[in-house]
Amino acid sequence: MLLNKGFIGKLTGYLQRIFDEHFMFIMILFIINSLTTAWSLFDEDKIDVAIGYIFSVWLGSLIITCLIDLLPKRFLQKIVKTVLVIPIGLIFIGEFFTMYCYKALIGTGIINSALETNMREATEFFSMYIGFSGVVSVIVLIALIVGLYKYNPLKKITLKQKTKSGIVCTLMVLSVFYTIRMFTVYTDFIWDDEVLPVQRVYASTSVAVRNMQAYRELSSQVNSKVELTENKSEIKNIVFILGESTNRNHMHLYGYYLPNTPNLDALNEKGEISVFRDVVSPHSTTIAVLSKLFTFCNRESDQEWYHYNNLIDVMNAAGYKTYWLSNQETSGVWGNVAQIYAAHSDVSAFTRIRDSREDYGIVDGELFPLIDDAIANRSEDKNFYVVHLMGGHGLYYNRFPYSFSKFSKDDINLPITDGKKEIVAQYDNALYYNDYIVSSIIDKFRDSETLVIYVPDHGEAVYDEGEDMSGHIEENPTHHMIEIPVIMWASEKFRAKYPEKWEQIKKAADRPYMTDDMIHTVMDLADIKTAEFDPTRSIVNDKFNAQRPRIFDGMDYDTEIKNKR
């Protein structure tokens, strides 16, 4: 017992000396490694994780300081401290800025944008978001940190020995307790290779460099040479709403038992929309679908998708001003195809700078300012908009604001556990919010000559019919993963000017279709043709081939997947 007391006394005395001699270094190292991550965790209401993280980083900062203290010479200690603080401090300042401006930690999307930014763009960026006052603030912050570190005003504060010992012991007990708790309860978080800012920068830079190389290689192969054989296009506005992970069987508009599509239901009752009831996607992953949805590449094609013309370039060639407005990633392996389409558009805008692996729960309503700006600056002649939603993408609870939490597990009529019912309810709430988003976009074009086409990339399985899975996979798919809603809305001005087109659209609503042929339908409606255009692949054309087999991963949808349970 005496030995233990003696050991504890020596340890406390040692730690007091460390605090006395290195306190400001410990504090600075702690702040620059913990503040932004803790801010992000508190922002996400992960209070318990944030507190554990704070004490864990505090303990880590103390241990590093103790190791530095072992160096025999003071000047060596100062060199090591400087080498640690300066680069991590610069990263901290950058990440503090991204948190303040974007509520986002440094990630691959931000690093990707930084690496691709030239001097002019960087100057404009700093002028817009930081300005002179921001530069002054950064200088003051750096000066404050240096001043605190050099002069340490806490040295002038005198405390009784007992008080010092109490503070040191309390900090140590809390730090050890929470660190052990983090390693046992929040194992995945604490072992993540991007817990600290410096780790995030390293990991994100590595991924960003690979992404840029892949994107440039892919982009260089895209066929952008479009030769129109006919261009009679006159429609003022065509809006293509590209949805995400939307299973039509979970929409009241398609017969689902929960009333989660009130706005689309109302439009349907008024006869303002045509609801296509037998459409499937060619794949169940976004990148695979986008390689076909916007190109002439389909399941029968014998070349890669980028060898074919794409819809953006076709619309550009036809005289349309093209827009790509997105709530999805700005970079990353899962977003490379969409990024190419965005780069080929006259105007491209994203709600956030982020990578495929990053998801900050940005709801689709944040697209509204981008859409409003595009409308305000639209061409007086012809405009083609693609609005890329997050829709029903997992995590479902990130897809809608709290005010759209209409359904709970008690509303779900499936033979599954309460935990899974809660997930289904979250998905149904996401589609409830999606109904609001789609109808709101429609309302923005109500007074103009506009055709709106809503097509999700693919569907989603959400423990349907007792299935033991949620999500979407390419291998061994269920019908829920590929059965999607397709909706077309025409403004009053459009219907008055093109009554025959509206009749074509309504007449086609029950035809069987796969969206790898969607480019033919859009071009048919827009009166644009190239040598690759095929009227038998346009669902609104009288020559449409309704007998075309809909093959998904080698399986016939109508005979092998549709009724599979």
N, C-alpha and C positions, 0 to 999 in steps of 0.2 A: 504493500500500500504506500509505504514511504517512497519506494522507488518510483511508483507511478506518479505520486505527487511531485517528486523531484523532476521526473521527466516532463510532466505537464508544465511545471514552473519554468524549466529551461526552454521548452517549446514556445511558451507564451512570451518569455523574454526575448527569444530570437525573433519571433514574429513582430513584436513591438519595435525592435530595432529595424527590421525590414520596413515597417510602416513609417517609422521616423525618417529613415534615409531615402526611401524610394516611393513615398506615398503618391506624389503627383504623377510619377511614371506609371504606377499601378492604375491610377484613376484614368489617365489618358488612354493607356492600352485597353482598359476595360470599356471605356466609352466608345472608342473608335471600332471596337470589335462587336459591341452588343447593341448600341442604340438603335440602329436602323432595323435590325432583325426584330428586336423587341417591339419597336413601333409597329412593324408589319403584323406581328402576332397579336398585339393589342387591338389593332385595326380589324383583325379577323375574329375578335372576341375569343381568342385562345389564351385566356388569362393565365390559366394554370401552367401552360407550356411556356409562356412569356416569363413568368416568375422563376420557373425552374431554369430557363435559359440564362436569365440575368445572373443568378447565383453561380451557375456552372462556369460562365465566362469570367466572373469575378475570381473564382477559385483558380481557373486556368491562368489568368493574368498574374495572380499571386505566385503560382508555381514557377512561371516563366521568370518572374522577378527574382525569386530565390535562386534559380539557376544562374542568372546573370550575376547575382551577388557573389557567387563562388569564384568568379574571375578574379585573379590576383591584383590586377591594376585598375585604378579608377578610370583611366583614359580608355581602357578596353571595354569597361562597362558602358561608358558614354557612347562609344562607337557602335556597340551592339544595340543599345537603346535607340540610337538615331536611325540605324539601318532598319529597325523594326517599325518605328513610329512614322517615318516619312512616307514610305509607300502605302502602308495601311491607312495612314491619315488621309492621303490623297484619294484613295479608294472610298474612304468614309465620306469625304466631302462630296464626291460624285454620287454616291448612293444616297446621301442625305438629300441631294437635289432631286434625284429620280423619285424618291419617296414623297417629297414635298410637292412636286409637279404632277406626278403620275400615280402616286400611291403604289409604286412598284419597286421591288428590290432589283438590283442589277441582274440581268439575265441575258440569255443568248440573243433575244430580239434587240435589246438595247445595244449590246456589243456589236451585233451585226450591223446595225444602223450607224454606229460610230465608225466602224471600219470602212464603211462605204461612203461616208460623208467627206466631201471635198472642203477646201478652205473657205470657199464662198458660202456654202451651205452651213458650215460651222459658225461662221461670222453672223449670218442671218439668224441662226438658232440662238446664239448667245444674246444677240441684240433683242430678240423677241421675248425670250424667257428669263434672261438674267439682267441684261442692261447694265448701265453704269453703277446704279445703286447695288445691284447684285454682286458686281465685282468688288465694290467697296466692302460689302458685308462679308464676302469670303476672305478678303485681306484682314479685316478686323477679327474674324474667327480664328484665322491662322495666328495672328499676332497675340490673341488672347491665350491660345493653347501654348504658344512658345513662352509667353510671359509667365503663365501659371507654372509651367515646367521649370523655368529657369529660376524664378524668385520664390516660388512656393509660399504663398501667404499663410498657409496653415502652420508653418513653423512658429509663427508668432502666437498661436493659440496654445495655451498651457492647460493641461488636464492632469488631474491627480492620477497616480499610478494605478490605483484600484479601478478608476473609471476607464483608463486605457485598456487594462486587462479585461474588463467586462465587455468593452466594444470588440476587442480582438476575438475573444472567446465566442461571443454571440455571432459574429460574422463567420467564423470558422465552422461552428456547429450548423448554421443555416446553409452555408455553402456546401459542406460535405453532405448534409441531408438531401438537399435538392439535387445535387449532382448524382448521387446514388439513385434517387428517384427518377431522374431523367434517363439514366442508363437502364433502368428496370421497367419503367412504365411507358416512356416515350422512346423506345429503342430505335424505331425507324427514323425518327426525327434526329436524334443525337448522332446516329451513324451516317446520316446523309452527307454526301461529299460536298454539299454546298451550304453548310451551316454558318460558316464565317464569311464575311465579305471577300476576303482574299481568295477563299476557295471558290466562291461564286464567280469571281472574275476569271480565275484560271480555267474552271470547267466551262464557263460560258464562251470564253475566247476560243478554246479548243473546238467546241461544237460549232461556233460561228464560222470559223475558218473552213471547216469541213462543209458546212452548209453553202458558203459562198462558192467554193470550188464546184460543188454538185450543181448549184443553180446556174453558174456560168457555163458549165459543160452542157447542161440541158438546154439553156436558152440559146446557145449557139446553133443548136440543131433544129430549132423550131422553124417551120416553113411559114414565112410571112408574105409570100408572093401570091396575091389574090388576083385572079382574072375573072371579072364578072361577065357572064353571057347575057344577063338581063338585069336591068335596074329600074323598076317602076315604083320604087319605094316613095311613099308620101306620108305615112303615119308620123305624126309629130313626136309622139313619145311612146317608146316601148320600154316597159319596166320589167326586168327579170329578177324576181325575188328568189334567191337561192337559199332554200332552207337547209336544215341540218338535223339528221337523226330523228325524222318524224314518221311515226307509225300511224297510218290513217285509221287503223282499228282502235286507236285511242282518241279519236276525234268524234265529238257528238255529231258533227256534220256528216260523218260516215256511219252513224248508227251506234256509236258508243253510248253507254248508259249514263255517263256523267255529263252534265251540261257545260263542257269546257270550251265550246266555240260559239258563244252567243252572238258575236258580231258577224261572223261568217254565216251563221244560221239566218240572221236577219237579212243579209245581202242575198242569200239564196231564195228566201221567201219573196223578196222583191224582184227576183229574176235578173239581178245584176251580175251574177256570177254563173259560170258553167263549171260544174263539179265532175271531173273525170274520175270514174269509179273502178277502173281496171288497169292501173298503171303500176309497173314495177321498175326497180332500178337494176342496172346491169351488174352492179357490185354492191358490197356492203361497207366499203371504206371510201372516204372522201376523195383521196388522191386518185384512186382507180376510177371512180365515177367521173370526176372532172376531166380526166383524160379522154373521155368519150362524150360526155354531156355537151361540151362546147366545141367538139370537132367532128369531122366526118369519119373518124375512127369508130368502128363498132365491133361486135363479137366476130363478124365474118372477115374483118380486115387482116391483111397479111403483113402489115408494116406497123412500126411503133406510132403512137398517137401524134408525135410531133412532126411527122412527115406530112400530115394532112393540114389543110386550112382550118383555122379556128374561127369561131363566131365573132370574136372581137375584131379581128382583122377584116373579116367580111363586112361587118357593119361600118368600119372605118372606110373601106373602099367604096361603100354605097353612099357615103356622104353624111353618115351619122356622127355626131359628137358622142364619144363613148366614155362611160364612167364606171369605175369599179370602187364601190363603197363597201367597206368590210368591217365586221366585228370579229374577224378571225385573225390568225397569226400573220405577222409581217415577214416572217422568215422561218426556216426550218424544213426538215425533210418532208413533213406532212403537208407543208404549204407551198412547196416549190411550183406545182402546176398552177395554182391560183395566183401566185406571185408573177408568173410569166404573163398571165392574162391581164393582171393589174398593170404590169409594165407596158403592155401593148395598148392600154386604154389611154385616151386623151387626158383623163383626170382619174387619179387614184387617191383614195384617202382611207385611213384606218382609224378606228377609235382608240387604239393603243399600240405602242411598239412592244411586240412580244414574240416569242418563239413558239414553235409547235408544242414544246413541253411545258410551257408556262400558261397558267390559267388563273386570272385574277378575279373571276366572277363578274366580268363586265357585262351587264345586261344589254339586250339588243336595242333598248330605248335610247342608248347613247349614240345610235346611228342617226337619230332624227336631225341633229344639227348639221351633220354631213349632207343629209338628203336636202334639207332646207337650203343649204349653201349651193348645192348643185343645181337646184331648181332656180335659185336667184340668178345664177350665172349660166343658165342653159342657152343653147343655140336657138335662134328664132326659127331655124329651119327644122332639123330633126335631131332627136336625142335618144340614145340607147343606154339605159342604166342597168347595171347589175348590182343588186344589194345582197351582200353575203351575210347571213344571220348565223348566230350560234344555236338558235332554235332549241332542240331537245337534246343537245350534246351533254353527255355526262361530265361532270357531276351535276345532276338535275337540280339540286337546290341552289346552284350558282346561276341558274338560268332565269330567275324571276325575282323581282323585289318582294319584300315581305307583304306588301299590300295585296299581292296576288296569291297569297296562301289560302286558296279557297277550299281545297280538299285535304282531308286527313286520312289516316289509316282506317278510320271507322267507315269511310265511304267506299272502300275497296271491297268488291265482291269476288274474291279469289281464294282458293284453298291453299293459302300460304301463311307463313308466320307474320306476326305483327311488324317485325323489322322490315320484311320484304314489302308488306303492304304500305309502309311509310315511304319506301323508295318509289313504289308505283304512284302513290299520291303526289310525290314530288314531281314525277314525270308528267302527270296529268296537270299539275299546276304550271309546269313549264309550257305545255301546249295551250293552256288557258291564257298565259301571257303572250304566247306566239300568236294566238288569235287576235289579241289586241294590237300587236305589232303589225301584222299583215294588213288588218283593216285600217290602221292609222296611216300606213304608207299609201293605201288606196285613197284615203280621204285627201291626202296631199295633192293628188292628181285629179280629183273629182271634177274640177272646173276646166280642165284642158282636154285636148284630144289625145287620149291615152289608152293603151292596151297594157294590162298588167298580167304577167304570167308567174304563178307561184309553183316552184318545183323544188322539193328537198333532194339532197344528194342520195339518201337511202333511208331505210326505216330503222327500227330499234325493237329488240325484244326486251320486255320488262316483266319477267316472271309471268308471261301470258299463259293461260290455261295450265297453270301449275308448273311451267317450265322452270328448271332450276338454274336459270341464268338471266343476266341483265346485260344488254349491250349489243354488239354486232360483230360477227366474224365472217370471214370469207369461206371458210371450210365448214361443211355440214350446216348450212344456214336453215333457219326457220322462215316461214312465209312472212312473219312480222318484221324481219330484218330488211325485206326488200319491197314490201307493199307500201306504196307512198301515195300521199294526196297530190293531185295536180289540179290547180284552180286557175281559171282565167276570168278576169274582170275587164269590162269595157265601159268607158265613160259614156255619158249620154251623147256627147259630141262625136265620139267614135262610132257609136251605134247608128247615129243619124247619117254619118258620112259613108260608113261601110256596112250597110245592113246585111249584105250577102256574106261578108266575113263573119259577122256575129252568128248568122244562121249556120255557117259551116262549123263554127266552134261548138254551138249547142248540139248539132247533129252528131258530133264526134264523141260526145261525153261518155258513151258506154263501150267504145271500141277498146280492144286489148292493145296495150302499148308497152314498149320498153324504152327508157329514156336515153339509150345510146343513139337513138335516132332523133333526138330533140332538135338538133340544129336544122334538120330538114323542115320541121314544123314552124320554127321561128322564121326561117327564110321564106317559106311559103306564105305565111301571114304578112310578111313585110314586102312581098313581091320582089324578091331578090333571087337571082339564080347564078350558079357557077356550074362548071362541067360536072362537079361532084354531086350536085343536087339531084335527088331522086324522089319524085312525087309519091311513089309507093311507100316511102318511109315517113311521109307527113301524115299525122293522124287526122288533120282537117281536110285532106285532099280526097276527092272522089275516087282517085286511083289507089288509095291506101290499101296495102296488103295486110288484111287482118289475120291471115293464115301463117304469117311469119312465126316460127318457133321462138319462144322466149327462153333462151338458154342461160342459165346461171351456174358458173363453175362446172360446166359439163352436164348439168341436170336440166331437164325441161321443167320450167316453172309450173305449167298447167297440168302436167301429169305426175310429177315427182315431188313438187314442193308445196303447191297451193293447198292441198288437203292433208299434208303431212302433220301429224300430231305427236 
